[in-house]
């Protein structure tokens, strides 16, 4: 992680535990964690394998 990103997180007041739980949240559509979705919400799958669920928008469980 870059020092710029670390500074942004620190200044936001969001704890590491909150960030972890945010990115561990699963999607109702494909079942993958939020961190596996790109910045547009489309699922990019895991382990260099594309997601085949057709999930193009993160929808939290």
Z-matrix of the N, CA and C atoms (Angstrom, degrees):
N
C 1 1.443
C 2 1.527 1 108.43
N 3 1.305 2 115.32 1 138.90
C 4 1.461 3 118.39 2 179.72
C 5 1.518 4 110.49 3 -75.56
N 6 1.309 5 116.23 4 156.85
C 7 1.466 6 119.76 5 178.84
C 8 1.529 7 110.05 6 -64.75
N 9 1.328 8 117.48 7 -30.41
C 10 1.473 9 120.76 8 177.43
C 11 1.529 10 110.92 9 -62.68
N 12 1.335 11 116.09 10 -43.55
C 13 1.465 12 120.53 11 178.68
C 14 1.522 13 110.54 12 -66.41
N 15 1.320 14 116.58 13 -43.57
C 16 1.461 15 120.29 14 178.21
C 17 1.525 16 110.75 15 -59.22
N 18 1.316 17 117.22 16 -40.90
C 19 1.465 18 121.55 17 178.89
C 20 1.522 19 110.68 18 -63.63
N 21 1.326 20 117.55 19 -43.69
C 22 1.464 21 121.48 20 178.61
C 23 1.529 22 111.12 21 -59.89
N 24 1.332 23 115.68 22 -43.89
C 25 1.469 24 120.02 23 179.65
C 26 1.515 25 109.74 24 -64.60
N 27 1.318 26 116.76 25 -46.23
C 28 1.464 27 121.18 26 -179.51
C 29 1.533 28 111.00 27 -60.58
N 30 1.319 29 116.83 28 -44.51
C 31 1.463 30 121.15 29 -178.68
C 32 1.526 31 112.97 30 -70.89
N 33 1.325 32 117.30 31 -21.78
C 34 1.461 33 120.88 32 -179.20
C 35 1.529 34 112.07 33 -73.73
N 36 1.329 35 115.86 34 -22.99
C 37 1.458 36 119.29 35 -177.21
C 38 1.517 37 113.07 36 81.78
N 39 1.323 38 117.65 37 5.50
C 40 1.460 39 121.68 38 178.64
C 41 1.522 40 108.31 39 -84.39
N 42 1.313 41 115.96 40 130.37
C 43 1.463 42 119.52 41 -179.21
C 44 1.526 43 110.51 42 -79.47
N 45 1.320 44 115.39 43 160.27
C 46 1.460 45 120.63 44 177.27
C 47 1.529 46 110.21 45 -60.06
N 48 1.318 47 116.81 46 -39.79
C 49 1.470 48 120.61 47 179.58
C 50 1.527 49 110.98 48 -61.59
N 51 1.336 50 117.24 49 -39.81
C 52 1.465 51 120.55 50 178.10
C 53 1.523 52 111.47 51 -65.79
N 54 1.328 53 116.34 52 -41.55
C 55 1.468 54 119.94 53 177.96
C 56 1.522 55 110.90 54 -62.75
N 57 1.325 56 116.20 55 -44.53
C 58 1.461 57 120.44 56 -179.19
C 59 1.524 58 110.27 57 -61.71
N 60 1.334 59 117.57 58 -46.61
C 61 1.458 60 118.93 59 -178.89
C 62 1.525 61 111.63 60 -66.56
N 63 1.334 62 117.71 61 -32.22
C 64 1.463 63 121.49 62 176.57
C 65 1.529 64 110.55 63 -62.84
N 66 1.326 65 117.15 64 -48.21
C 67 1.452 66 120.62 65 -176.39
C 68 1.524 67 113.30 66 -79.00
N 69 1.331 68 118.32 67 -15.14
C 70 1.465 69 121.24 68 176.69
C 71 1.522 70 111.87 69 -85.27
N 72 1.328 71 117.30 70 -11.13
C 73 1.464 72 120.15 71 -179.58
C 74 1.531 73 109.27 72 -59.98
N 75 1.334 74 115.93 73 138.89
C 76 1.462 75 120.38 74 -176.33
C 77 1.524 76 111.51 75 -97.19
N 78 1.323 77 114.09 76 155.06
C 79 1.459 78 122.59 77 179.23
C 80 1.530 79 109.36 78 -90.06
N 81 1.351 80 116.73 79 136.11
C 82 1.462 81 121.46 80 177.59
C 83 1.523 82 111.60 81 -65.93
N 84 1.329 83 117.11 82 -31.64
C 85 1.459 84 121.51 83 -174.03
C 86 1.530 85 111.44 84 -74.59
N 87 1.347 86 116.51 85 -53.23
C 88 1.468 87 119.51 86 -172.76
C 89 1.525 88 113.96 87 -110.36
N 90 1.341 89 117.54 88 -15.77
C 91 1.459 90 120.51 89 179.79
C 92 1.516 91 114.46 90 83.37
N 93 1.333 92 117.70 91 -0.31
C 94 1.459 93 120.47 92 179.25
C 95 1.519 94 110.79 93 -88.35
N 96 1.324 95 115.73 94 153.73
C 97 1.460 96 120.92 95 179.34
C 98 1.524 97 111.35 96 -66.01
N 99 1.327 98 115.89 97 156.54
C 100 1.466 99 122.69 98 179.42
C 101 1.534 100 111.69 99 -54.65
N 102 1.334 101 116.38 100 -36.84
C 103 1.467 102 120.08 101 -176.68
C 104 1.531 103 111.95 102 -65.32
N 105 1.330 104 117.12 103 -18.06
C 106 1.461 105 121.16 104 179.01
C 107 1.526 106 111.60 105 -85.53
N 108 1.333 107 117.06 106 -2.67
C 109 1.464 108 122.41 107 178.26
C 110 1.522 109 109.20 108 -99.43
N 111 1.314 110 116.70 109 144.59
C 112 1.461 111 119.33 110 -179.31
C 113 1.527 112 110.99 111 -79.96
N 114 1.314 113 117.04 112 -176.42
C 115 1.461 114 120.82 113 -176.14
C 116 1.529 115 112.93 114 -67.70
N 117 1.328 116 118.10 115 -12.79
C 118 1.464 117 121.80 116 176.20
C 119 1.529 118 111.86 117 -95.69
N 120 1.355 119 116.55 118 -4.65
C 121 1.458 120 121.38 119 179.13
C 122 1.511 121 114.53 120 96.90
N 123 1.339 122 117.92 121 -10.06
C 124 1.459 123 120.77 122 -179.08
C 125 1.525 124 109.99 123 -73.00
N 126 1.328 125 116.35 124 137.30
C 127 1.459 126 120.71 125 -179.93
C 128 1.519 127 110.19 126 -75.39
N 129 1.311 128 115.53 127 130.40
C 130 1.455 129 121.11 128 178.52
C 131 1.518 130 111.82 129 -103.07
N 132 1.322 131 117.52 130 8.66
C 133 1.449 132 121.61 131 176.86
C 134 1.516 133 112.98 132 71.95
N 135 1.314 134 114.92 133 -163.32
C 136 1.460 135 121.18 134 -177.83
C 137 1.518 136 110.62 135 -134.83
N 138 1.315 137 115.49 136 156.83
C 139 1.466 138 122.11 137 172.94
C 140 1.530 139 112.38 138 52.39
N 141 1.328 140 117.21 139 42.55
C 142 1.472 141 123.17 140 178.69
C 143 1.526 142 113.78 141 61.95
N 144 1.348 143 115.99 142 20.23
C 145 1.462 144 119.98 143 176.14
C 146 1.526 145 107.05 144 -112.25
N 147 1.318 146 118.42 145 128.36
C 148 1.472 147 118.89 146 -179.89
C 149 1.527 148 111.84 147 -68.09
N 150 1.318 149 116.06 148 147.96
C 151 1.461 150 120.93 149 176.72
C 152 1.526 151 107.81 150 -74.82
N 153 1.314 152 117.26 151 132.69
C 154 1.465 153 120.90 152 -178.60
C 155 1.527 154 112.28 153 -106.02
N 156 1.336 155 117.49 154 14.78
C 157 1.461 156 120.54 155 -178.38
C 158 1.520 157 112.40 156 -79.74
N 159 1.338 158 117.24 157 -12.86
C 160 1.454 159 120.41 158 -176.20
C 161 1.522 160 112.25 159 79.77
N 162 1.324 161 116.23 160 15.37
C 163 1.462 162 121.61 161 -178.44
C 164 1.524 163 109.35 162 -72.27
N 165 1.332 164 116.18 163 114.07
C 166 1.459 165 119.64 164 179.23
C 167 1.531 166 111.83 165 -118.02
N 168 1.325 167 115.49 166 9.21
C 169 1.466 168 119.77 167 178.83
C 170 1.522 169 108.87 168 -156.13
N 171 1.339 170 116.47 169 124.16
C 172 1.464 171 119.96 170 -179.51
C 173 1.523 172 109.43 171 -65.86
N 174 1.327 173 116.61 172 126.39
C 175 1.469 174 123.10 173 178.34
C 176 1.527 175 106.64 174 -126.46
N 177 1.348 176 118.25 175 102.76
C 178 1.470 177 119.92 176 -174.61
C 179 1.522 178 113.09 177 -62.11
N 180 1.349 179 115.17 178 146.12
C 181 1.472 180 121.11 179 177.73
C 182 1.494 181 110.44 180 -64.96
